[in-house]
Amino acid sequence: MNTTANEPSKTRRSRRKHSAEFKAQAVAACRHTGVSVAAIALANGVNANLLRRWIVDADQLPATHPVPAVAAAPAAPSFIAVPLAQRAPVQDIRIELHRGTTAISITWPTSAAADCAAWMRELLR
């Protein structure tokens, strides 16, 4: 008894052919720094191993057949200097306390900030 069908299976995929331009664009996209070959392959609907083979083939091409360049986004500068406004140095610590109608204003030298903090802890106990 023969169990194989005489007709070819309809679920079998046929071999796809990609244009040289498509291959060149995919290879050029892989040349950017920090780009995953697998991500580029997935985005273009091809197997990563196939794309790696295209990269190897492109590296072996003679210089007479240059790979067309794909326009890359301009690189953003890694550091941008931003001028800051100059502030006048703080000379004193100024504390204002209000309780009802009474207001107290205290000025403490910055050089004794630790003493000011200890005084505030005692006051707020």
ZINOR-V236947 format. One record per backbone hydrogen bond with DSSP energy under -1.0 kcal/mol. NH is the residue of the N-H (numbers start at 1). CO is the residue of the C=O. E is the energy in kcal/mol with one decimal. If there is no record, write none. Layout:
nh=NH co=CO e=E
nh=NH co=CO e=E
This chain:
nh=23 co=19 e=-2.2
nh=24 co=20 e=-2.5
nh=25 co=21 e=-2.4
nh=26 co=22 e=-2.2
nh=27 co=23 e=-2.6
nh=28 co=24 e=-2.5
nh=29 co=25 e=-2.0
nh=30 co=26 e=-1.2
nh=35 co=32 e=-1.3
nh=40 co=36 e=-2.0
nh=41 co=37 e=-2.6
nh=42 co=38 e=-2.5
nh=43 co=39 e=-2.4
nh=44 co=40 e=-1.6
nh=46 co=41 e=-2.4
nh=51 co=47 e=-2.1
nh=52 co=48 e=-2.4
nh=53 co=49 e=-1.8
nh=54 co=50 e=-2.1
nh=55 co=51 e=-2.0
nh=56 co=52 e=-2.2
nh=57 co=53 e=-2.8
nh=58 co=54 e=-2.4
nh=59 co=55 e=-2.0
nh=60 co=56 e=-1.3
nh=65 co=62 e=-1.9
nh=93 co=108 e=-4.2
nh=95 co=106 e=-3.2
nh=97 co=104 e=-3.3
nh=99 co=102 e=-2.9
nh=102 co=99 e=-2.2
nh=104 co=97 e=-3.1
nh=106 co=95 e=-3.5
nh=108 co=93 e=-3.4
nh=110 co=91 e=-1.5
nh=112 co=109 e=-1.5
nh=113 co=110 e=-1.3
nh=116 co=112 e=-1.8
nh=117 co=113 e=-2.3
nh=118 co=114 e=-2.1
nh=119 co=115 e=-2.3
nh=120 co=116 e=-2.4
nh=121 co=117 e=-2.3
nh=122 co=118 e=-2.0
nh=123 co=119 e=-2.4
nh=124 co=120 e=-2.3
